[in-house]
Amino acid sequence: MNNINNPPTNTNQVNNISAINGEEVNLIDLTLAVTLTGLDFSEQQISSHLKKIDESNNIVEHINKISEKSRISQNGPANYTAPSWNINGNTIQLSNGYNVAFNQGQDGIELAINDNANNQIIYKNGVLVPTKNGKTVDALNVGIPIMSDSSLVLGDGTTITFTTAPSDTPLDPNDLSGGIAQVPKITIQRGNQSIEISNANTANAIIGAAQLNANLGANFNYGHVLLENGGLHSWEYNGQLIKDMTAPPADGQGDQINNLFARKVHFQNNVDNYETIYAAEPYLTADDKKLLTDLKIEYSDTSGIGKLTAQEWSDLDNTIQDKKDSITSTSQFEYLALQRATADMTTKAEFASNVSKNLFDLLKKIISSIT
């Protein structure tokens, strides 16, 4: 057995060890536990306020986009009296803050369609790649293949139509390779104004000047119509967000796929669509309609498909502005509550720090009395 160094030699020494106040230890320990519980509660409060503020900001941002559509519908006529789209350097300046930057590649023209929030959708080698401002994306994950005639409809009703020729390599059903079409012509149109890009799949693409009342022809096919959904980084097709499209894997085994190959399956067949009802004017998207339903906002839509009249847009805009004011007011209260919760958490943290120090000092005292 090991020897015990400096064992107590009298009763007084033993009494000195037991003289530490156990109630004091328990009180400090309990105080610290209660304080830490309070800190945890404050953290939960702060997280809750931040979540509500973020939700409010997203709703207000969405309302602003709907309001912008109303403004375009009422103040941005699609029937132009003179060509207004200009080509400056390698950029085509369109209406309502949209522009198209282009670059001549060896395999065809490359386009970057931009909105005034710096979101974009890039077209290159038969694939469209939606990109949110400041984000990096993988074309395999988000790419939209041009398999046959297809049109993008921007938020203000501008259409960008990709007129196709057969693919050099047909779609292989076994591994979903191939199938992306050639695109010899791209037409940009809003109302009676249009620009045509010919020889688009060659190293010598020709970008025509903007024209009014150009006859696109009775056989002009809009094909698959993709609608901008709150920004050029998000698109819908037949009421479904394209990013959510899924398809079985080529071999039929395993989970559904939701990448470029899934969209190949959806867009592989030709669609004859010689008059797109979405062209020229703004429209309510599926997300817009969901937001209005969630906010219990009633509105008129005589078209039944989100193509509101100028008066319907005006009435809706007035209603959503009232709702926006209410949400903004609620958000301001959340900011105040957040400030109070943050200040309360700071106070509790300082108190916990002091309690911890007292407990540490008491433990040192206990150890010192033993040794």
Buried (B, 14 or more C-beta within 10 A) or exposed (E): EEEEEEEEEEEEEEEEEEEEEEEEBEEBEEBBEEBBEBBEBBEEBBEBBEEBBEEBEEBBEBBEBBBBBBBBBEEBBBEBEEBEBEBEEEBBBBBBBBBBBBEEEEEBBBBBBBBEBEBBBBBBEBBBBBBBEEEEBEBEEBBBBBBBBBBBBBBBBBBBBBBBEEBEEEBEEEEBBEBBBBBBBBBBBBBBBBBBBBBBBBEEBEBBEBBBEBEBEEEBBBBBBBBBBBBBBBBBBEEEBBBEBEBEBBEEEEEEBBBBBBBBBBBBEBEEBEEBBBBBBBBBBBBBBEBBEEBEBEBEBEEEEBBBBEEBBBBBBEBBBEBBEEBBEEBEEBEEBBEEBBEBBEEBBEBBEEBBEBBEEBEEEEEEEEE
